[in-house]
Amino acid sequence: MPCLKDPKEIERGSFAKRALACTPLVACYAYANVSMDSVLAGLRPLMGSLLQSGSWTASNGEVLRLAEPLYNIPLLDKTFGALVTCFLPSISGSDGLSHAQMLSFMADLGPIYGIWLLESGRRAHSWVEILL
């Protein structure tokens, strides 16, 4: 949505115009929801077998027990335990394709992070003038 500096203009704005401005975001959400259902449908059987067995075996034969706490905080262990299990193949390197995708993502993210670092060092973003 465009930035409106006057709060009264927000109150006078048409609901239809605001709804129309939000349509691309809602469409992106709907598409992501539909496309992720097919991806997750293939992942659910794998996750179910891993969680039922209670352990995960890496390609080098190392066995990781999934029941052991990661953070020693029950809420975090319950919340993030399944997510850690999802990403174990790509982190460990036992699934070559997902490991390559993870490395590609990190390589794509590198230039963005570099630009962000360079921009944060510009004098325009300095707090020195405010502190003086």
N, C-alpha and C positions, 0 to 999 in steps of 0.2 A: 504494500500500500504506500502511496506517496506520503511524505512527511507534511503534516499540517501544523503550522506554528501557532495558529489561533485556535484555542480550545472551543470557541463558539462555532467555528466552522465545522468542527467534528459533530456538534449537536445538530447543525442544520443539514449535514450531509445526508444524501439519500442512502437508505439501506440497500437498495438494489445496486448502487454503484460500489458500495463496500463489498457486497457479496460477489459482484462480478470481478472485483480486484482479487478476491481470495480464491477464485475458481481454479487458477493454475496450481496453487498449493494443494487444494483438495484433490485435483486430478492426479497430481504426483503421488499423493498418499494412497489413493485408490489403486493406481497402477502398481505401486510397491507392494501393497497388501496382496494383490492378486498374484504377482510374480513370485513373491516370497513363499506363498502357500505351496507352489509346486517344488520349490527348492527344499523347503522344510519337510515335505512329504517323503523325500528320499533320505533325509537325515534322521527322521524319527525312529525307524527300525534300528539303525546303527546305534543311536543314543540309548534306546531301550535295552539292547543287548549288553552294552557297556555298563549301564547302571544296574542291570540285574546281576551280572557277574561280579560287580563290585571291584573289578580291577581292569587295568589296561596294560597291554603288552606292546612295547615298542618293537621296532624292526630289529634292534640289536639283542632282543630277548629280555630286556629289563622290564620288570613288572612294577606298576604303580598302583597302589591301593587307593581307590577313590573314596573310601570311607574315612581315611585319615583327614583330620582338619588341616586346612591350609593356613588360616589366619588365627586360629584359636579364639575366634569370636563367632558364636553359633549363628548369628544373623547373617554375617558375611559368608560363612561357610555354606549355609543353605542357599543364599542368593547367587553366589558366584561359582559354586561347585559345578553346576551343570554347564556353565559357560566355559569354564576352564577345560572341562571334558570335551566340549565341542572343538576347541582350538588345539588340543593336544597333538593331533597328527601333523598339523602345519608347524607347530612350535618345535616338535621333536625332529622333524625332517623325515618321518616314516612315510608320509604321503608326499611324493615328489611334486605333484601338480599344485597342491595347496601351498606347499613351501615356496614354489616359484611364484605363485600369485602374491603371497605375502611379501616376498622380496621385491616384486614389481611395484606393489603398493608403496612400500617404503622408499623405493627409488623415485616414484612419482611425487611423493610427499616432500622429498628433500629440497627441490628448488623452491617450492612454496614456503617452506620453513626458512630457507636462506633469504628469500625476498623479505619475509616478515622480520627477520633479524636485522637486515640492512635498513629497512624502513623504521624500525624502532630506534635505531641509532642516529637518525636524522635530528638536526637541531630543532626542527619544527615540533618534535615530540618531547622536547626537553622541559623539565620542570624548574630549571635554574631561574628563569625570569620570575616565576611565581614565588620562589623561595627568597629572592632578594627583596 
